[in-house]
Amino acid sequence: MREINKRCVWCNVNNPVYVDYHDNEWGVPCHDDHALFELLILEGFQAGLSWETILNKRENFRAAFDGFDLDKVAGYGQEKIDELLQDKGIVRNRRKVNAAVKNANVFKEIQSEFGSFSDYIWGWTNGEIIYENDKVTSELSDKISKDLKKRGMTFVGSTIIYSYLQATGVINSHEDGCYKYKKHESV
């Protein structure tokens, strides 16, 4: 029997933001393009940092990136990029900020081609959730990463994409002892 307060070992139970993310978002199947876009951008900013660091700055990112409004981010010019690089509330990395703008435009192209980004990302598994633990990349994340790079995205390496797939529920990696460990129905 799983205890209600037993979580995946990576979840810092002393950080309410992290606990809320683990309990209510991570591994939950997501089909909302706005949320999928936000998580994609945040995962790119996480490269080389801890996810907890990004979560702790998430509200700052939302404010700085206009609520992750896809059209606004896709249209950012140099003035807005310079403003973001001065914002101490986010990760101020020029390559990552530029990637966010570039990736927003590619995200829009994928929406146009597939009808939604959700249809694109879930199409890789035919709407099925993958259950696996203890990985940082997979054949699936390798394929998606390669395709996104081919389309022009950056900061979408296989490790980032694997983490993204976990965050969006395409891959369910809750650990066996975690109270969230369970099989979801197909989506």
N, C-alpha and C positions, 0 to 999 in steps of 0.2 A: 504494500500500500504506500503510495506517495504522500508525503507530507505537503500541505498547502504552502508552507513557507520554504520548502526545499527547492532551490533554483539551480540553474546551470552554474557550474563553478566559476565561470568568468564574470558573472554578474556581481558587481560590488554592492552588497546589500546595505552598505552605509551611505549610498548615494541614491536618494529618492528618484532622481531623474533616470538613473540607470535601471532601477527596479521597475519603474513605470514602463520604460521602453521594453525591458525583457518580458514583463507580464502582459502588456497590452498591444505590442506592435511587432516585435521580432518574431519571425516565423509565421505570422498571420497572413494568409493569402491576400494580396493587395492587387486590385484591378483599377484603381483610380489613377489616371495619368498624372494628375497634379502631385499626388503623394509619390508616385514612381519617379517623377522628375526630381522632386526634392531629395529623395534618398539617393538617386544617382549622383547628384551634385555633391551631397554630403560625403558619400563614399569616396569620391575623387579627392575631396579635401582631406580625408582621413589618411591617405597614403603617407606612410612614414610616421604617423602619429597613432595614438590610441583612439578607439571609437568613443571611449568615455570622454576624452577631451573634446571631440566634436559634439557629442550630445550636450555637454555642459555649455557649449556656445551656440546651440541650435537656435534658440530664440534670437540671438544676435545675428546669426546668418539669415534668419527669416526676415528680420527688419532690414538688414543691409541689402538683401536680394529681392526686395519688394514682394515679400511673401511667396517667393519662388514662382512668380507669375511668368509663365513660359514665354509669352510674347515680349514682355518687358526685358527679361534677361537676354533673349535672343537679339534684342535691339540695342543692347548696351554699346555705347561708343567709348572712345578713349577717356573722355571726361568722367564717366561713371566708373570705369575701370580704375582710374587714378584715385577716385574717391574711395573705392573699396580697398585699395592698397594702403590707405591711411586709416582705415577702421580697425581700431585696436580690439574690438569685440569679436573679430573673426580671425581666421588664419590668413595672414597677409603674404601670400605667395603668388607672384605674378603669373607663373605658369599655370597654377591651379585656377586663378581668377579668369585668365584667358580661356582655359579649357572649359570653364562653366559656360561662357558665352558661346564658344564654338559648339559644345555639346548640346546646348539648347537649340541651336539651329539644326543640327543633325537629328535631334529628338523630334523636331517638327516635321522633318522630311520623312522620318520613319512613321509618324502618325499619318501623314498623307498617304504613304504607300500601303500601310496595313490597316488603316481605319482608326487605330489607336496604338499607343506604345504597349498597352496591356496585351493586345492581340499579338504583337510582335514577340514580347518576352515570354508570354505563356505558350505561344505557338511552338517554342523549342521543346516543350514537354507534352504537347497536345493537351494542355490544361491539367496535367497530372502533377501532383506534388511528389518530389523526390525526398525520401527519408534516408539521411546519412549523417554520420558524425565524424569528428576527428579528421577533417580534411580542410585544406586552405585553397585548393584548386581541384578541378575535375575535368573530365573530357568535355562536359557541357560548358563549364565556364571558359575553357580554352576556345571552344567553337564560337561562343557568343562574343568573347573578347576580340577574336580575330575578325568577326563580321563587323562589329562596331568600329574597330580601327579602320577596316576597309572603307567604311562609310564616312570616316573622317573624325571620329571621336578620339579624344586623348584622355589619359588618366582612367583608362578602362582595361587595365591588364587583367589577367586571369584571376589573380588573388582579389583584386577589387571587385570584379564581377561575381566571384564566388560569394564574397561577403554580401554583395547586393542581392543575390538570389536568396541568401539566407534571410536577409532583412525583409524582403518582399514576400516571403513564404513560398517561393518556387521550390526552395530546398528547406526542409524542416530539419533542423539540427539540434533541437532541444535534447539534452542528455537524458539517458534512461532514468536516472534518479530524480529528474526535475518534475515538478508537478504539472508542467505544461507539456510533458512528453505524451503525445497521443497522436493517433492517425486522424487526419482530417479527411473528409469526403473529397472526391474529385471536384475540381472547380469548373 
